[in-house]
Each structure stands twice: as structure tokens, then as C-alpha cells.
Amino acid sequence: MKIQLILEGGGMRGVYTAGVLDFFMEKNLKFLNVIGVSSGACNAVSYKSWQPRRNIEIYTTYALDKRYCSIRSLLRHGNIFGFDFIFNVLPKELVYFDYDSYNQSPIEVEVVVTNIETGEPEYYPIKNMEVDLPYLRASCSIPAVSRIVIYQGKKMLDGSVSDSIPINYSIKSGYDKQVVVLTRDKSYRKKRLRSVQMLRARYPRYPQLTYAVYNRYLKYNQTLEMIEKLSLEKKVFVIRPEEVVTVRRFEKDCNNLMRFYHQGYNDAENRFEDLLTFITSADNVISG
């Protein structure tokens, strides 16, 4: 039996997932197959390099840093998140990323991107952080506030647009069960956008991207219903916030971020025994 760990995005709400993964690392719980979307993808690579508390250090130390996320970055570079700072300065100078451990790790990480010409999701392994970095960057590039990532002939943006929670992809890839970490509470359902005029003006050559953004709420909510059904069938194990989430996508309050991080850690801890039962007999999970 094979299990895949699925990590939802959500911008700064990804701090919740950082708490969950830090608990996993503390318990030496190693899922060998992980797929992440947007901030979930960033959490996934730190999990693969096995660097506990790395992401919470980044979130809380640099949340207010204009180089990390700011309107200034958007106006200067076309990205609300400062990707050069996040993917070059931070890992190489400030909060070191262990590239050697990443490359030697048995954990396999995939990320989701949206092909803006087709509006469809695409899935890429991040085998080498420096070589495959464009895919990770694309997965985090939010439409309207990020520049298009062009790599290997592909034009890409945020994977959350087309497949926020890639459970269908996981099932089609042959995984028998999924452990899903969500960054919204159980009551949450995504609402339809009132207008996509700004997106049409920003991306006149990519109507399929606009279509995907406009219909994202349908696919997202259908996926949540599917997850509920599979949970009842004991095929999916969900870890998500127990309380209504107040942390925003571009949250700057470090106290809120720290509280949400601890919520993720505590939710993982509270459900740990049930999780161990769920992963019994899995061939691609190492525990203890």
C-alpha cells in the first residue's frame, strides 16, 4: 500500500502546515512521496531536506521584511513576494537551506503549476532544488501579483489556480490513500469571484487562465466534498484547523502567524495516534 502526503497552499497560511510538518519531523515520521501546491510546495522542500523549524523562522522573522512580501516588491519587480530574496538570499545567506541533505533524501517531492496557455494543472518533480527551482517558483506565483514564469517552453503560474488540492492526481498516480494537510477549517467553502475583468486586462492572450481562475471555486469545493466522502471511507486522512481561520494570505502579524503555527503542531499531535493507525502497512512511510 502506498500513501501520498498532500500539502495545500494559502500564502502565509502555510505556517499551519509548517507546524504539522515540524511535528512529523520531531516524531521522525517520513512520508516518502509528497506533493505540494504554492506555499505547500515550499513547506514540502524543507520537509525533504529535513530542517525542522526552518519555515517558522522564515515566516516570523521576515513577515514584515519588504524584501519578502510587499507592494514595493510588486511595483519594482512585478512580484508581491520577493522571489529573488526568498529563493536566493534567504536559503544561501540568512536561513540556510541544506541542499546536500535535500539531494540525498529518499523523499520525493512534486509541485503543481498552472500552464497559463491551457489553464490546466501540470505536475513536476523537484529532484534538484537549483535545477528545478523554476517549477517551485511558478507554483507560488499568484496571478495578477506575480510575473509569469517561463521555463522549458512552458508559461506557468500558481498551481492553486487549477488544482489546489491534487487528490485526483494522487489517485490516478496509483496511491491507495492520501494524508491531506489543509489550511482552512472544515466549514470553509470558496466563493465565486465577482469579476475577472482585471485578469482579462492583465492576461489578454491567455483566456484559459482567466477561465480557470473564474471556475476555481467550483473545482475547489467539489474536491472538498470528495475529501469528505473518502474520509468516511477511511481512504483519506485530513489534518486541518479545528477553528475558523483568521490568518490572511498576506498576513503580517507575527503573533497570529506563531499562533497558527502552534495550532498546526497541536492538531498534528492530537491526531497522531489515529494517523499511525491510518498509515499501518504503508510501504512508503517511515516512522519511529
N, C-alpha and C positions, 0 to 999 in steps of 0.2 A: 504494500500500500504506500502511495506517495502523497505527500501533503505539500501544498504551496502556501507561503505566507504572503498575504496581500496587504499593501500599505496605501491607504487613501492619502490624498494631499490636503490642501486647505490653507496654504500660505503659512502664517505664523501659528496657526492651529496645529501644525505639525509638531509643536512642542509636546503635545499629548502623546504622540507616537514615540517621541524620544524617551519619554518616561516609561512607556511599555517596553521598549527595546532595552533600556538600561536594566530593567528588572530581569528580562530574559538573560542578558549577559551576566548579571550577578548570579543567576542560577545555572549558568553555563548551558543554557538552552539554545541550541544551534539548529535553526531551520536552514537546510542546505539549498533550498530553492525559494527565492524571494522576488516579488515583482512590486515595484513602487511607482507611484504617479506623482509628479510635481514635487512638493516637499516630502512626500512619502519616498520618492526616489533618493532624495538627499539623505534621509534617515537610513535608507537601505544600504548605502555605500559605507556609512560609518559603522553599521552593524557588521557588514562583511569584513571591514578592517579591524573589527573587534576593539573599538575605542569607546568604552563607557564614559558617559557624561561629556563627551566632546560636543555634541549638538546643543545640550542645555547651556554649556559655556558660551557657545556662539550666540544662541538666542538671547540670553540675558546680558551678555557683555556688549553686544553690538546692535541690539534692537534700536537704540537711539542714535547710532552712528550713521551719518548721512551717506557714508560710502556703502553702507549695507542696504538701506532701503529709504528712498526719499524722492520727493518731487524734483529736487535738484538733480539727482541721478537721471530721472526721466527726461528732464529738459536738456541735460548735457549729452547723455549717451543713448537716449531712446529706450532705456530700461529702468523701470521703477526699482528693481533690485539691481544693485551694482555687481554684475556678474564677474567682472574682472577682479574686483575685491573679494567676492565670495569664493571664486574658484581658483584664484591665483595667489592673492596676497594672504588671505586667511589661512589656507592649508599649508603654505610654504614658509610663512613668516610669523604668524600670530598664534593660531591654534593648529598645530601641526597635524597633517594627515599622514598616516603610516602607509605609504604607497607599497612598500615591500610586503607588509602583512596583508594588504589588500590583494596583491597579485598572487600570494601564496595560499590564500584562504580557499577552503573547499566550497564555501558558499557561492552560489551562482546568483547574480542579480540581473534582472531585466527591468527596463523602464518603458513607459508608454509615452509616445509622442503623437501629435496630430499632424498628418500630412495636409497642409492647407490647400493644396490643389484638388484633393479628393474629398476632404472633410472627414476622412476615415482614420481610425487609430492604427498605429504601427508599433511594433514591439522589438526592442533591441537589447541584446546583452551588453553589459558594461564589464568586459573582461579586463581591460586595462584602463585605468582612470584617466591617463593622459591622452591616450589614443581615442578612446570612446567618449571623451568629455562632451563633444557637441550634442550627443543624444541626451545626456543628463541635463545639459543646459536648456535644450529645447523643451524637455519635459516640464521645466519650471517657468517657461516664458509665457506669461499671461497675455492673451490678445488685448490689443489697444494700449497696453502699457509696457510692451516688450517689442524688441526688434525681431524680425523673422530670422530663424537660424537656418542657414543653408549649408548642407554637408552631404557629400557623396551624391550630389544631384538632387537632393531632397530639400524641400522648403517646409519647415516644421515650427510648430508652436506647442503650447501646453497640452499634455496628454489628457488632462481632466476634461477638456472640451468634448472629446469623442469617446472616452472610456474611463470615467472617474474611478470605478471600482471593477477592475478587469476579471471578474469571476467567470464570465462566459468563456473568455480566452483561456483561463486556467483549466476549466473543464475540458475544452476542446484540445488542450495541450496534453491531456491524459492524466491529470491529477485527480485522485479519488476523493480527496477532501481539501478544504481550504480553512485556514485561520485568517480572519479578516480583522484588521485594525481600522476602525472608522474614527473620524474626528468630529462627528456630530452625534447628538443624543438620539434615542430611538424615535422621538416624536417628530424629528426634522424631516421635512419634505421640501425639495427645491421648487421655487416658484418660477413661472414663465417670465421672461424678460418683457417689459412693456414695449420696448422698441429696439431695433437693431440698426437704426439709421446711421449712428456713429460708426458702427463696424462696416457698413456698406461703403461709407465715405472713406474709411481708413483702408479697406481692402477691396477696392472695386474690381480687381482682377481675380478675386478668389470667392465667388459666390457660395461655393460648397462649405467654406469655413463659416460664413455667416449663417448658413442653414444649420450647420452642426451646433453653433453657439445657441441659436434660437430654440432648437429642439433638445438641447442638453437636458433640460428639466424632465422631459418625458423618459429618456433613457435612464437617467439617474434614479428617478422614482420607481421605475419598473425594476431596476436592479435591486433596490432596497426590498421590494416585495418578494423578489426571487430569493434574496438572502434570508428573509424571514421564513419562507417556505422550507428552504434547505436546512435552516437551523432546527426546525421542528423535526426534520428527518435525520438529524444528527450527522449531516454531511458538511455543515459549516459551523465553525466556532467563531463567535463575534466578541471582540473586546471594543467597547466604545464608552464614551462618557455617560455616567448614570444621571447627571443633571443637565439641564438646558445649558448649552454652551454660549457664553457671552464674549469669548475671545474673538476678536476680529481678524480678518485675513491679513491686515497690515498692522496688527497690534503693536503698540509701542510701550505699554505699561509693563515693566519688568516684574512687578509683583503679580500681575494677572498671569503672565507667562509662567512664572515659577509655580503658582498655584495649579495651573493646568498641567504642568509637567508632573507634579506630585499626584495629581488626580490620575494621570495615565499610569504612573508607577503603582499606585494603590489599587487601581482597578485590575491591573495585571496580577498583582499579588493576591487579591481577593478571589480571583478566578483560577489561580494556578493549579490547584488540585483537580478541578474539573478539566482544565486544559491537558494535564498529564494523562488523564483517562482518555481524552479525545485522541491524543496522538499515539496511544498504545499501538504497537505493531507497525508504526510508520518506518519505512526503510530509509528515509532521507531526513530524519530528525535525530540529533544527538542531544541527550540530556544527561545531567549529572557529571 
